[in-house]
Amino acid sequence: MIVTGEKLTLQDIIRVAVLREKVQLSPESIQKIEKSRKFVEQVIQKKDIVYGITTGFGKFCNVIISPEDSRTLQLNLIKSHAVGVGEYFHEEIVRAIMLLRINALAKGYSGIRLSILQTLVDMLNEEVTPLVPCQGSLGASGDLVPLAHLVLVMIGEGEAVYKGKVLPGGKAMKMAGINPVTLEAKEGLALINGTQTMSAVGGLALAKAINLSKTADICGALTFEALNGIIDAFDEKVHAVRPHPGQKLCAANIRKLLDGSEFITRQGELKVQDAYVLRCMPQVHGAVKDALSHVKNVIEIEINSATDNPLIFSDDGIVISGGNFHGEPVAINMDYMGIAVSELANISERRIERLVNPNLNEGLPAFLIGNGGLNSGLMISQYTAASLVSENKVLAHPASVDSIPSSANQEDHVSMGTIAARKAMKIVENTQNVLAIELLCATQAIDLRRAKMGRPKKLGKGTQVVYELVRKQVSQIEEDRVLSEDVKTLAKFIDSGQLAKTIEELVGKLM
């Protein structure tokens, strides 16, 4: 993949971070990088006072650093800022961070030498993946702490994963045939001052969330059939008079999935109206789709932006200290995404309750099991879903409304964007498990509904395939068994994207 600094997409992050596609810098980027570096060297020669090039950092911005101390300054910056704690980010997230940092530096506003950036490219391509602790970033001055841990390996320190083993950074670099770098003026700051950690976590969480948005429609459609839902509420005319894009898309998705179903009903056949969790799926799922669409727009702007400080405008002959490292756009949108995805779990859990509750499930056995009492069936699966939903409610509290001043109040408002992104990822993971439980319950309900009818009524064009795919993963529950592995299996299947992809190949693109 050619990195230009301009056109990176969410799908590109997946290609490199997850599928491990190799990257290279575009010729245009190389020219911009070299021109920017030449200007930095002119600044150094003239002994101009420029933040981060001839001065210290943060509150030390008024301390002038001599040219002979510039290497020590950059080295000290990386070492002193590598103070992360907690678990290490997954390799895919670190690879995403590396790609986003490469893309930002490829724009040519950072004053870094080409050889330094090429080293980061080589590390990504040779799969030298630094160990980066997940806690420690305030999300303004960028993601200083996690990015410093990434750069430690570039200078031959820290730790990295290489060929499946955790190794000292210098050893991993040597085994991969990559020489560690010596940082010159501005380069340490250019490597760690940016929003790439929060954007990487957020971008990967967003990709998963978009998949979950499609999956929620799929799960909801199958539950709708199991409960003999009234299709009239999904009529195109209803949604044309309240034309939120996501609402219209969800209604269209479910109509596609249910096309030809003999399980669905019309107004007045069995009941007059459905409960909200069935009838209002387009309004709830649709609002989530609209939220994710907005977040995607913000993230794709962010991952193609120059977010360090100061910025080198070599064409204009100036260096400007600004605030593009501040993560507020990402922070607010990660909180927004977390709230939105929580709603997918909230409504799914209520559909699960409706499936297992004999007072609500339209004549199905209590907890979807025969010989109830001796068997508990899917009773406790709803407990697990409720637990995950409750946890999401705690996690959905916004991180972006918090700020703690740092660097002796020089950096007196911060975004907490990386915390927001990490919370959003956890909400996505929890929601994935809730949807897996709904699939487990809905397919079980379909089996029981068919048995009660005494004949194999047809499912919808899409939901029949969903049912068959789920049954290839897990079998019907005839008597109590350990269900944890079933949920894990279905969650992994959802996460792979194969469920949504297969359905899209049959009924057309889901949104």
DRENSE-652213 format. One record per residue (C-alpha): residue number from 1; y, x, z; residue in three letters. Coordinates in steps of 0.001 Angstrom, whole numbers, plus 500000, padded with zeros to 6 digits. Layout:
REM residues N
[lodren NUM,[Y,X,Z],'ALA']
...
REM end
This chain:
REM residues 511
[lodren 1,[500000,500000,500000],'MET']
[lodren 2,[503407,501338,499026],'ILE']
[lodren 3,[505897,501282,501920],'VAL']
[lodren 4,[509490,500707,500839],'THR']
[lodren 5,[511179,499549,504044],'GLY']
[lodren 6,[512144,496325,502322],'GLU']
[lodren 7,[509262,494001,501482],'LYS']
[lodren 8,[506666,494148,504253],'LEU']
[lodren 9,[504976,490807,504978],'THR']
[lodren 10,[502820,489377,507726],'LEU']
[lodren 11,[499816,489683,505426],'GLN']
[lodren 12,[500633,493355,504806],'ASP']
[lodren 13,[500389,493992,508545],'ILE']
[lodren 14,[496894,492468,508520],'ILE']
[lodren 15,[495911,494584,505488],'ARG']
[lodren 16,[496828,497821,507239],'VAL']
[lodren 17,[496324,497093,510947],'ALA']
[lodren 18,[493103,495087,510718],'VAL']
[lodren 19,[491593,495863,507311],'LEU']
[lodren 20,[492693,499534,507516],'ARG']
[lodren 21,[494272,499828,504094],'GLU']
[lodren 22,[495987,503184,503522],'LYS']
[lodren 23,[499726,503517,502950],'VAL']
[lodren 24,[502150,505836,501183],'GLN']
[lodren 25,[505925,506106,501006],'LEU']
[lodren 26,[507683,504973,497858],'SER']
[lodren 27,[509661,507570,495828],'PRO']
[lodren 28,[512851,505614,496536],'GLU']
[lodren 29,[512215,505780,500273],'SER']
[lodren 30,[511602,509503,500110],'ILE']
[lodren 31,[514990,509996,498447],'GLN']
[lodren 32,[516757,507896,501086],'LYS']
[lodren 33,[515024,509724,503942],'ILE']
[lodren 34,[515964,513152,502590],'GLU']
[lodren 35,[519577,512112,501958],'LYS']
[lodren 36,[519888,510703,505479],'SER']
[lodren 37,[518476,513881,507023],'ARG']
[lodren 38,[520851,516078,505045],'LYS']
[lodren 39,[523770,514148,506498],'PHE']
[lodren 40,[522449,514602,510069],'VAL']
[lodren 41,[522258,518348,509512],'GLU']
[lodren 42,[525889,518322,508361],'GLN']
[lodren 43,[526847,516531,511593],'VAL']
[lodren 44,[525066,519207,513604],'ILE']
[lodren 45,[526749,522030,511694],'GLN']
[lodren 46,[530195,520513,512234],'LYS']
[lodren 47,[529390,519977,515949],'LYS']
[lodren 48,[530608,516387,515788],'ASP']
[lodren 49,[530058,514352,518939],'ILE']
[lodren 50,[527506,511742,517884],'VAL']
[lodren 51,[525267,509787,520260],'TYR']
[lodren 52,[521671,510969,520305],'GLY']
[lodren 53,[522345,513856,517948],'ILE']
[lodren 54,[524728,516028,519969],'THR']
[lodren 55,[524686,514013,523229],'THR']
[lodren 56,[522244,512863,525867],'GLY']
[lodren 57,[520809,509361,526048],'PHE']
[lodren 58,[521638,506124,527847],'GLY']
[lodren 59,[524024,506801,530737],'LYS']
[lodren 60,[523986,510470,529654],'PHE']
[lodren 61,[525712,509586,526378],'CYS']
[lodren 62,[528787,511553,527489],'ASN']
[lodren 63,[526821,514755,528122],'VAL']
[lodren 64,[527265,517132,525176],'ILE']
[lodren 65,[524103,518994,524088],'ILE']
[lodren 66,[524348,522353,522330],'SER']
[lodren 67,[522489,522884,519011],'PRO']
[lodren 68,[520190,525438,520614],'GLU']
[lodren 69,[519048,522815,523146],'ASP']
[lodren 70,[518402,520068,520593],'SER']
[lodren 71,[514649,520685,520359],'ARG']
[lodren 72,[514304,520670,524140],'THR']
[lodren 73,[516368,517475,524284],'LEU']
[lodren 74,[514052,515651,521881],'GLN']
[lodren 75,[510895,516935,523599],'LEU']
[lodren 76,[512216,515947,527022],'ASN']
[lodren 77,[513105,512519,525667],'LEU']
[lodren 78,[509518,511813,524612],'ILE']
[lodren 79,[507952,513172,527786],'LYS']
[lodren 80,[510325,511435,530191],'SER']
[lodren 81,[510066,508093,528401],'HIS']
[lodren 82,[506249,508062,528283],'ALA']
[lodren 83,[505853,506202,531547],'VAL']
[lodren 84,[503848,503159,530483],'GLY']
[lodren 85,[501289,501473,532711],'VAL']
[lodren 86,[498599,498837,532431],'GLY']
[lodren 87,[495837,498351,529906],'GLU']
[lodren 88,[496049,499999,526508],'TYR']
[lodren 89,[496972,497975,523473],'PHE']
[lodren 90,[494101,497201,521106],'HIS']
[lodren 91,[493790,499655,518208],'GLU']
[lodren 92,[494867,496980,515719],'GLU']
[lodren 93,[498134,496484,517580],'ILE']
[lodren 94,[498830,500229,517697],'VAL']
[lodren 95,[498123,500520,513982],'ARG']
[lodren 96,[500572,497663,513407],'ALA']
[lodren 97,[503176,499462,515524],'ILE']
[lodren 98,[502705,502621,513447],'MET']
[lodren 99,[503062,500718,510179],'LEU']
[lodren 100,[506225,498952,511336],'LEU']
[lodren 101,[507776,502212,512551],'ARG']
[lodren 102,[506981,503847,509198],'ILE']
[lodren 103,[508534,500907,507363],'ASN']
[lodren 104,[511712,500979,509482],'ALA']
[lodren 105,[512146,504731,509053],'LEU']
[lodren 106,[511447,504441,505311],'ALA']
[lodren 107,[514726,502534,504955],'LYS']
[lodren 108,[516579,505848,505289],'GLY']
[lodren 109,[519032,505017,508076],'TYR']
[lodren 110,[517433,507101,510826],'SER']
[lodren 111,[518082,510737,509914],'GLY']
[lodren 112,[514497,511857,510379],'ILE']
[lodren 113,[512875,514622,508328],'ARG']
[lodren 114,[510398,513503,505683],'LEU']
[lodren 115,[507738,515784,507175],'SER']
[lodren 116,[507914,513959,510518],'ILE']
[lodren 117,[507502,510560,508918],'LEU']
[lodren 118,[504707,511855,506682],'GLN']
[lodren 119,[502860,512977,509826],'THR']
[lodren 120,[502952,509403,511107],'LEU']
[lodren 121,[501700,508177,507723],'VAL']
[lodren 122,[498842,510715,507858],'ASP']
[lodren 123,[497897,509608,511384],'MET']
[lodren 124,[497723,505996,510251],'LEU']
[lodren 125,[495676,506825,507160],'ASN']
[lodren 126,[493292,509159,509004],'GLU']
[lodren 127,[492960,506629,511853],'GLU']
[lodren 128,[494293,508793,514670],'VAL']
[lodren 129,[495331,505934,516962],'THR']
[lodren 130,[497385,506835,520051],'PRO']
[lodren 131,[496554,505213,523371],'LEU']
[lodren 132,[499604,503098,524183],'VAL']
[lodren 133,[499920,501304,527549],'PRO']
[lodren 134,[500999,497693,527165],'CYS']
[lodren 135,[503507,497530,530045],'GLN']
[lodren 136,[506859,499228,530487],'GLY']
[lodren 137,[509166,498001,527729],'SER']
[lodren 138,[512377,496089,528476],'LEU']
[lodren 139,[512807,495207,524812],'GLY']
[lodren 140,[516302,496672,524491],'ALA']
[lodren 141,[517007,500231,523528],'SER']
[lodren 142,[513960,499073,521676],'GLY']
[lodren 143,[510407,499604,522855],'ASP']
[lodren 144,[511142,503029,524308],'LEU']
[lodren 145,[508148,503370,526604],'VAL']
[lodren 146,[505271,502325,524310],'PRO']
[lodren 147,[506755,504152,521320],'LEU']
[lodren 148,[507106,507330,523415],'ALA']
[lodren 149,[503356,507209,524095],'HIS']
[lodren 150,[502773,506905,520355],'LEU']
[lodren 151,[504951,509966,519671],'VAL']
[lodren 152,[503181,512017,522357],'LEU']
[lodren 153,[500210,512314,520022],'VAL']
[lodren 154,[502472,513371,517148],'MET']
[lodren 155,[503596,516366,519220],'ILE']
[lodren 156,[500003,517202,520230],'GLY']
[lodren 157,[500024,515587,523666],'GLU']
[lodren 158,[498888,512263,525117],'GLY']
[lodren 159,[495573,510694,524124],'GLU']
[lodren 160,[494247,509070,520976],'ALA']
[lodren 161,[491194,507299,519627],'VAL']
[lodren 162,[489603,509144,516718],'TYR']
[lodren 163,[486238,508213,515193],'LYS']
[lodren 164,[485534,505895,518106],'GLY']
[lodren 165,[486216,508464,520845],'LYS']
[lodren 166,[489146,508886,523222],'VAL']
[lodren 167,[490384,512460,522867],'LEU']
[lodren 168,[493376,514552,523946],'PRO']
[lodren 169,[496112,514002,521372],'GLY']
[lodren 170,[496153,517597,520157],'GLY']
[lodren 171,[492381,517653,519672],'LYS']
[lodren 172,[492394,514355,517772],'ALA']
[lodren 173,[495115,515668,515460],'MET']
[lodren 174,[493225,518921,514861],'LYS']
[lodren 175,[489956,517107,514085],'MET']
[lodren 176,[491818,514884,511599],'ALA']
[lodren 177,[493396,517930,509937],'GLY']
[lodren 178,[496953,516945,510894],'ILE']
[lodren 179,[499413,519461,512351],'ASN']
[lodren 180,[501421,518310,515392],'PRO']
[lodren 181,[505178,518279,514860],'VAL']
[lodren 182,[508145,519959,516526],'THR']
[lodren 183,[510992,517497,516816],'LEU']
[lodren 184,[514499,518469,515752],'GLU']
[lodren 185,[517841,516783,516476],'ALA']
[lodren 186,[517800,512959,516396],'LYS']
[lodren 187,[514073,512747,515594],'GLU']
[lodren 188,[512673,511837,518994],'GLY']
[lodren 189,[515259,509099,519346],'LEU']
[lodren 190,[514603,507858,515804],'ALA']
[lodren 191,[510901,507530,516575],'LEU']
[lodren 192,[511161,505553,519822],'ILE']
[lodren 193,[514328,503454,519481],'ASN']
[lodren 194,[513284,500206,517810],'GLY']
[lodren 195,[511559,496835,518174],'THR']
[lodren 196,[508247,497756,516563],'GLN']
[lodren 197,[505985,497137,519568],'THR']
[lodren 198,[507181,493601,520205],'MET']
[lodren 199,[507199,492929,516452],'SER']
[lodren 200,[503659,494262,516024],'ALA']
[lodren 201,[502238,492218,518888],'VAL']
[lodren 202,[504293,489227,517784],'GLY']
[lodren 203,[503346,489563,514129],'GLY']
[lodren 204,[499627,489730,514840],'LEU']
[lodren 205,[499919,486826,517313],'ALA']
[lodren 206,[501809,484840,514696],'LEU']
[lodren 207,[499118,485420,512075],'ALA']
[lodren 208,[496541,484115,514541],'LYS']
[lodren 209,[498781,481183,515453],'ALA']
[lodren 210,[499145,480127,511812],'ILE']
[lodren 211,[495353,480137,511535],'ASN']
[lodren 212,[495144,478063,514736],'LEU']
[lodren 213,[497626,475552,513332],'SER']
[lodren 214,[495262,474921,510414],'LYS']
[lodren 215,[492248,474933,512733],'THR']
[lodren 216,[493863,472353,515028],'ALA']
[lodren 217,[494116,469947,512078],'ASP']
[lodren 218,[490445,470609,511307],'ILE']
[lodren 219,[489336,470048,514914],'CYS']
[lodren 220,[491541,466990,515275],'GLY']
[lodren 221,[490156,465427,512106],'ALA']
[lodren 222,[486564,465809,513333],'LEU']
[lodren 223,[487455,464329,516729],'THR']
[lodren 224,[489274,461508,514929],'PHE']
[lodren 225,[486031,460558,513179],'GLU']
[lodren 226,[483944,460835,516329],'ALA']
[lodren 227,[486293,458311,517963],'LEU']
[lodren 228,[486496,455968,514936],'ASN']
[lodren 229,[490198,456680,514497],'GLY']
[lodren 230,[492558,454381,512568],'ILE']
[lodren 231,[493627,456144,509367],'ILE']
[lodren 232,[496701,453931,508732],'ASP']
[lodren 233,[498837,456140,511004],'ALA']
[lodren 234,[498416,458992,508506],'PHE']
[lodren 235,[499647,456983,505524],'ASP']
[lodren 236,[502074,458973,503403],'GLU']
[lodren 237,[504682,456171,503700],'LYS']
[lodren 238,[504860,456628,507482],'VAL']
[lodren 239,[505751,460296,507155],'HIS']
[lodren 240,[508095,459882,504210],'ALA']
[lodren 241,[510520,457993,506460],'VAL']
[lodren 242,[510545,460814,509046],'ARG']
[lodren 243,[510216,463746,506664],'PRO']
[lodren 244,[509850,466756,508929],'HIS']
[lodren 245,[507976,469250,506716],'PRO']
[lodren 246,[505288,470104,509269],'GLY']
[lodren 247,[504626,466454,510063],'GLN']
[lodren 248,[504126,465644,506387],'LYS']
[lodren 249,[501848,468675,505950],'LEU']
[lodren 250,[499645,467798,508923],'CYS']
[lodren 251,[499236,464192,507768],'ALA']
[lodren 252,[498341,465420,504271],'ALA']
[lodren 253,[495857,467944,505679],'ASN']
[lodren 254,[494057,465295,507705],'ILE']
[lodren 255,[493987,462841,504817],'ARG']
[lodren 256,[492339,465570,502685],'LYS']
[lodren 257,[489815,466387,505391],'LEU']
[lodren 258,[488895,462736,505987],'LEU']
[lodren 259,[488708,461673,502352],'ASP']
[lodren 260,[485568,459557,501860],'GLY']
[lodren 261,[484730,459255,505567],'SER']
[lodren 262,[482731,456248,506754],'GLU']
[lodren 263,[483611,456968,510384],'PHE']
[lodren 264,[487306,456139,510152],'ILE']
[lodren 265,[488643,452589,510543],'THR']
[lodren 266,[491660,450516,509551],'ARG']
[lodren 267,[494140,448649,511726],'GLN']
[lodren 268,[492477,445678,513401],'GLY']
[lodren 269,[488874,446503,512461],'GLU']
[lodren 270,[487806,447856,515859],'LEU']
[lodren 271,[491184,448242,517581],'LYS']
[lodren 272,[494858,447791,516820],'VAL']
[lodren 273,[496174,451253,517717],'GLN']
[lodren 274,[494786,454640,518673],'ASP']
[lodren 275,[495882,456699,521651],'ALA']
[lodren 276,[498676,459180,520983],'TYR']
[lodren 277,[496424,462230,520822],'VAL']
[lodren 278,[494860,460751,517678],'LEU']
[lodren 279,[497720,458752,516210],'ARG']
[lodren 280,[500446,461353,516823],'CYS']
[lodren 281,[498664,464458,515554],'MET']
[lodren 282,[501081,464812,512601],'PRO']
[lodren 283,[504086,464612,514916],'GLN']
[lodren 284,[502713,467168,517412],'VAL']
[lodren 285,[500826,469536,515117],'HIS']
[lodren 286,[503654,469204,512606],'GLY']
[lodren 287,[506300,470302,515092],'ALA']
[lodren 288,[504189,473396,515776],'VAL']
[lodren 289,[503971,474126,512045],'LYS']
[lodren 290,[507754,473927,511732],'ASP']
[lodren 291,[508162,476252,514727],'ALA']
[lodren 292,[505745,478799,513263],'LEU']
[lodren 293,[507524,478645,509917],'SER']
[lodren 294,[510798,479545,511622],'HIS']
[lodren 295,[509193,482332,513661],'VAL']
[lodren 296,[507615,483778,510505],'LYS']
[lodren 297,[511022,483957,508843],'ASN']
[lodren 298,[512497,485807,511838],'VAL']
[lodren 299,[509579,488227,512139],'ILE']
[lodren 300,[509616,489123,508445],'GLU']
[lodren 301,[513345,489877,508660],'ILE']
[lodren 302,[512753,492002,511743],'GLU']
[lodren 303,[509893,494076,510335],'ILE']
[lodren 304,[512049,495024,507357],'ASN']
[lodren 305,[515089,496012,509426],'SER']
[lodren 306,[516562,499287,510669],'ALA']
[lodren 307,[516420,498891,514452],'THR']
[lodren 308,[517169,502315,515927],'ASP']
[lodren 309,[520431,503849,517131],'ASN']
[lodren 310,[522609,505442,515934],'PRO']
[lodren 311,[522285,504449,512284],'LEU']
[lodren 312,[523044,506963,509537],'ILE']
[lodren 313,[525051,505528,506635],'PHE']
[lodren 314,[524952,508618,504467],'SER']
[lodren 315,[526471,506903,501407],'ASP']
[lodren 316,[529554,506095,503482],'ASP']
[lodren 317,[529561,509387,505373],'GLY']
[lodren 318,[529446,507756,508819],'ILE']
[lodren 319,[527164,507402,511827],'VAL']
[lodren 320,[527483,504185,513841],'ILE']
[lodren 321,[526169,503452,517317],'SER']
[lodren 322,[525221,499781,517410],'GLY']
[lodren 323,[522683,497475,518991],'GLY']
[lodren 324,[520015,496736,516379],'ASN']
[lodren 325,[517390,497906,518875],'PHE']
[lodren 326,[518043,494820,521019],'HIS']
[lodren 327,[514981,492592,520802],'GLY']
[lodren 328,[516624,489227,521434],'GLU']
[lodren 329,[515732,487689,518032],'PRO']
[lodren 330,[512086,488549,518583],'VAL']
[lodren 331,[512133,487653,522290],'ALA']
[lodren 332,[513494,484140,521818],'ILE']
[lodren 333,[511112,483465,518947],'ASN']
[lodren 334,[508077,484762,520813],'MET']
[lodren 335,[508938,482384,523644],'ASP']
[lodren 336,[509376,479609,521080],'TYR']
[lodren 337,[506020,480426,519504],'MET']
[lodren 338,[504283,480505,522888],'GLY']
[lodren 339,[505628,477058,523760],'ILE']
[lodren 340,[504647,475706,520339],'ALA']
[lodren 341,[501083,477045,520405],'VAL']
[lodren 342,[500668,475770,523970],'SER']
[lodren 343,[501138,472284,522561],'GLU']
[lodren 344,[498172,472752,520217],'LEU']
[lodren 345,[496060,473455,523295],'ALA']
[lodren 346,[497617,470620,525292],'ASN']
[lodren 347,[496813,467930,522753],'ILE']
[lodren 348,[493389,469423,521981],'SER']
[lodren 349,[492396,469308,525656],'GLU']
[lodren 350,[493411,465632,525802],'ARG']
[lodren 351,[491235,464943,522755],'ARG']
[lodren 352,[488377,466738,524525],'ILE']
[lodren 353,[488878,464495,527562],'GLU']
[lodren 354,[488804,461440,525327],'ARG']
[lodren 355,[485518,462628,523787],'LEU']
[lodren 356,[483712,463265,527083],'VAL']
[lodren 357,[485107,460397,529174],'ASN']
[lodren 358,[482867,457293,528897],'PRO']
[lodren 359,[485888,455091,529618],'ASN']
[lodren 360,[487717,456460,526565],'LEU']
[lodren 361,[485124,457615,524011],'ASN']
[lodren 362,[484351,454349,522225],'GLU']
[lodren 363,[480814,453880,523539],'GLY']
[lodren 364,[479485,457450,523478],'LEU']
[lodren 365,[477390,458742,526413],'PRO']
[lodren 366,[479239,460150,529392],'ALA']
[lodren 367,[480001,463850,528842],'PHE']
[lodren 368,[478226,463646,525494],'LEU']
[lodren 369,[474697,464143,526809],'ILE']
[lodren 370,[471519,462091,527131],'GLY']
[lodren 371,[469918,461584,530541],'ASN']
[lodren 372,[473278,461980,532286],'GLY']
[lodren 373,[473042,462827,535964],'GLY']
[lodren 374,[470127,465142,535467],'LEU']
[lodren 375,[472267,466735,532727],'ASN']
[lodren 376,[476013,467404,533061],'SER']
[lodren 377,[476479,467979,529352],'GLY']
[lodren 378,[480030,468903,528358],'LEU']
[lodren 379,[481619,467842,531653],'MET']
[lodren 380,[482604,471363,532699],'ILE']
[lodren 381,[483670,472397,529217],'SER']
[lodren 382,[486632,470079,529716],'GLN']
[lodren 383,[487331,471867,533020],'TYR']
[lodren 384,[487530,475176,531182],'THR']
[lodren 385,[489867,473701,528579],'ALA']
[lodren 386,[492052,472246,531338],'ALA']
[lodren 387,[492155,475625,533077],'SER']
[lodren 388,[493272,477382,529900],'LEU']
[lodren 389,[495921,474749,529234],'VAL']
[lodren 390,[497252,475110,532762],'SER']
[lodren 391,[497390,478889,532385],'GLU']
[lodren 392,[499324,478437,529146],'ASN']
[lodren 393,[501908,476344,530976],'LYS']
[lodren 394,[502603,479280,533289],'VAL']
[lodren 395,[502689,481754,530398],'LEU']
[lodren 396,[505029,479515,528385],'ALA']
[lodren 397,[507875,480155,530826],'HIS']
[lodren 398,[510338,482111,528691],'PRO']
[lodren 399,[510663,485860,529188],'ALA']
[lodren 400,[513870,486008,527163],'SER']
[lodren 401,[515943,484270,529858],'VAL']
[lodren 402,[515384,487250,532156],'ASP']
[lodren 403,[517329,490496,532180],'SER']
[lodren 404,[517439,493438,534589],'ILE']
[lodren 405,[520109,496125,533976],'PRO']
[lodren 406,[518878,499674,533353],'SER']
[lodren 407,[520201,503207,532853],'SER']
[lodren 408,[522796,502891,535621],'ALA']
[lodren 409,[524080,499640,534088],'ASN']
[lodren 410,[524845,501241,530723],'GLN']
[lodren 411,[522067,499068,529301],'GLU']
[lodren 412,[523038,495961,531213],'ASP']
[lodren 413,[521342,493200,529212],'HIS']
[lodren 414,[517801,493471,527911],'VAL']
[lodren 415,[515526,491077,525999],'SER']
[lodren 416,[512083,491396,527611],'MET']
[lodren 417,[510847,490818,524051],'GLY']
[lodren 418,[507620,492763,524433],'THR']
[lodren 419,[506688,490712,527489],'ILE']
[lodren 420,[507411,487569,525459],'ALA']
[lodren 421,[505183,488818,522624],'ALA']
[lodren 422,[502343,489762,524970],'ARG']
[lodren 423,[502517,486333,526630],'LYS']
[lodren 424,[502505,484639,523247],'ALA']
[lodren 425,[499383,486574,522251],'MET']
[lodren 426,[497610,485461,525446],'LYS']
[lodren 427,[498607,481837,524798],'ILE']
[lodren 428,[497161,482163,521286],'VAL']
[lodren 429,[493892,483548,522674],'GLU']
[lodren 430,[493655,480738,525245],'ASN']
[lodren 431,[494368,478106,522610],'THR']
[lodren 432,[491682,479551,520369],'GLN']
[lodren 433,[489165,478953,523139],'ASN']
[lodren 434,[490377,475384,523714],'VAL']
[lodren 435,[489947,474610,520011],'LEU']
[lodren 436,[486469,476156,520136],'ALA']
[lodren 437,[485587,473756,522963],'ILE']
[lodren 438,[486935,470833,520939],'GLU']
[lodren 439,[484721,471828,517995],'LEU']
[lodren 440,[481737,471982,520332],'LEU']
[lodren 441,[482505,468537,521727],'CYS']
[lodren 442,[483410,466896,518404],'ALA']
[lodren 443,[480235,467982,516611],'THR']
[lodren 444,[478159,466854,519589],'GLN']
[lodren 445,[479943,463500,519499],'ALA']
[lodren 446,[479251,463130,515771],'ILE']
[lodren 447,[475531,463729,516369],'ASP']
[lodren 448,[475483,461124,519125],'LEU']
[lodren 449,[477536,458646,517091],'ARG']
[lodren 450,[475123,458964,514173],'ARG']
[lodren 451,[472154,458477,516491],'ALA']
[lodren 452,[473765,455371,517953],'LYS']
[lodren 453,[474456,453954,514473],'MET']
[lodren 454,[470864,454502,513446],'GLY']
[lodren 455,[471887,455900,510080],'ARG']
[lodren 456,[473680,459036,508852],'PRO']
[lodren 457,[477142,457729,507988],'LYS']
[lodren 458,[479214,460002,505755],'LYS']
[lodren 459,[481820,462286,507196],'LEU']
[lodren 460,[484945,463135,505238],'GLY']
[lodren 461,[484929,465542,502322],'LYS']
[lodren 462,[486329,468315,504511],'GLY']
[lodren 463,[484905,467399,507891],'THR']
[lodren 464,[481338,467315,506590],'GLN']
[lodren 465,[481686,470982,505708],'VAL']
[lodren 466,[483276,471665,509098],'VAL']
[lodren 467,[480322,470004,510796],'TYR']
[lodren 468,[477828,472045,508760],'GLU']
[lodren 469,[479664,475319,509445],'LEU']
[lodren 470,[479747,474651,513181],'VAL']
[lodren 471,[476073,473724,513231],'ARG']
[lodren 472,[475258,477065,511588],'LYS']
[lodren 473,[476956,478720,514570],'GLN']
[lodren 474,[475698,476535,517460],'VAL']
[lodren 475,[473015,473865,517767],'SER']
[lodren 476,[473219,470348,519141],'GLN']
[lodren 477,[472979,470118,522929],'ILE']
[lodren 478,[469792,468241,523809],'GLU']
[lodren 479,[469777,469232,527477],'GLU']
[lodren 480,[471925,471427,529712],'ASP']
[lodren 481,[472233,475077,528699],'ARG']
[lodren 482,[474687,477910,529268],'VAL']
[lodren 483,[477623,476996,526998],'LEU']
[lodren 484,[479792,480082,527463],'SER']
[lodren 485,[478166,481871,524538],'GLU']
[lodren 486,[478612,478796,522321],'ASP']
[lodren 487,[482335,478789,523069],'VAL']
[lodren 488,[482595,482552,522417],'LYS']
[lodren 489,[480740,482160,519141],'THR']
[lodren 490,[482994,479368,517928],'LEU']
[lodren 491,[486163,481141,519111],'ALA']
[lodren 492,[485147,484243,517190],'LYS']
[lodren 493,[484389,482104,514133],'PHE']
[lodren 494,[487839,480487,514358],'ILE']
[lodren 495,[489523,483871,514820],'ASP']
[lodren 496,[487814,485290,511734],'SER']
[lodren 497,[489693,482761,509610],'GLY']
[lodren 498,[486488,481805,507820],'GLN']
[lodren 499,[486580,478198,508994],'LEU']
[lodren 500,[490054,477520,507603],'ALA']
[lodren 501,[489404,479594,504477],'LYS']
[lodren 502,[486174,477757,503617],'THR']
[lodren 503,[487806,474358,504088],'ILE']
[lodren 504,[490774,475386,501957],'GLU']
[lodren 505,[488448,476410,499147],'GLU']
[lodren 506,[487008,472882,499232],'LEU']
[lodren 507,[489992,470575,499811],'VAL']
[lodren 508,[492968,472749,498866],'GLY']
[lodren 509,[495430,474812,500847],'LYS']
[lodren 510,[496041,473702,504412],'LEU']
[lodren 511,[499478,474336,505891],'MET']
REM end
